[in-house]
Amino acid sequence: MIGACLVAGLSLLTLGAGTDSTVTATDTALTANVQLPPGPEVVPAVNHPFRAGESLKFSVQYGPIHAGSAYLEVAQSQEVGGHPTLLLQARAESNGFFSAFYKVRNRIQSYWDPDGGFTRRYVENRREGGFRAKDQIEFDYDKLEARYQDGRSYPIPPHVQDALSSFYFARMQSLPLGGSFVFDYHASRKSQPLEVRVLGRERVETPAGKFNCVAIEPKLKAGGIFKNKGQLVIWITEDERRMPVLMRSKVTIGSISVVLQEYKAGT
């Protein structure tokens, strides 16, 4: 169970990777303090909410239990296919106590084209107890296909996000309070639209500070790589950083929270 909550914790950092079509309505227990304005309102888009050097550390909580830590990091990367990219990385690690009987060391990476605003390469490396898995996807926009490590290819639209870059791409978008926005997403050998609902505002307190936030909820018709079947709500700051400070999920194994502990802004 602890290993499952850590996997879910990492999937919370991967926008849309853990949502499931069976969840049709927002659980009010997750969003009890989220408020909508009296009339239509849109929080404007942000061109550069994240930059190389950004580092976010989170605590993964399964109910009252601290199960491990998760990290979101942005770094400069090498060229991919002759194109400069940013390396977006998410990591999850079980703490010392739980690693003794169920060790989790998960890492996913997205090589993201900051000029085009889409993914060029996706890499995952998972260790969950005795289970290990690796995969890599190359996104070829000349052929409009995603090529997997086993040699198989699948069609993609002209500009697409992967299971990690989708989270960063969502941070850039205009946020219609009470509405939603949609973009193209590829995971688990499928390309499809990802809808993100904008639920409203809430002031959130974490160990890293107090933040005025907008709550968003991804809605995907099929689960992504981690298949955390449940509802996911993410609170991002309502400023030029659009920084995630809190993520909550109601899943079959209970309630999971990912809470910001400390952060470093990029330059």
HUSULGI-V889005 format. One line per field, one symbol per residue. phi: phi as a letter, one per 20 degrees, with the letter a starting at -180 (. if undefined). psi: psi as a letter, one per 20 degrees, with the letter a starting at -180 (. if undefined). A space follows every 10 residues. Layout:
phi=???
psi=???
This chain:
phi=.fffffffff ffedgnfdeb ffedcfffff cgdfcdffcg bceffcfcfc bgofbcdcee ddmeeedrcc cdcccfcffc mndfceeecc cccffgffff cbedcdbccc edeffembed bcccbcccme ecbcbbcddd efelbddefe nfccfcfgcb defdfgffff feefdffndb ccbebcalmc dafdededeq daeddcgepd cecdeccfcc fbfefelefa ecccddfebf elefcbcccd cfepdcccdf dbbcffc
psi=ggghhgghgh hhinpiijrq iioiqpoihh khjpqqrhrp qppqqpgmhq rpippppqpo pncipohaqq qpqpqqrrqo kjpqrqoppp qppqrgghhh inppnppqqp opohghkrqh qppqoponci pqqqqpppoo igilqpprhj iqqqqqrhpq qaighhghhh hiqqnopibr rqrqqpqkkq prqopoqoha qqppprhiap pprppqoqoq iqqbhilnna qpppoqqmai hlppippqpo rhjbppqopp gqqpqr.
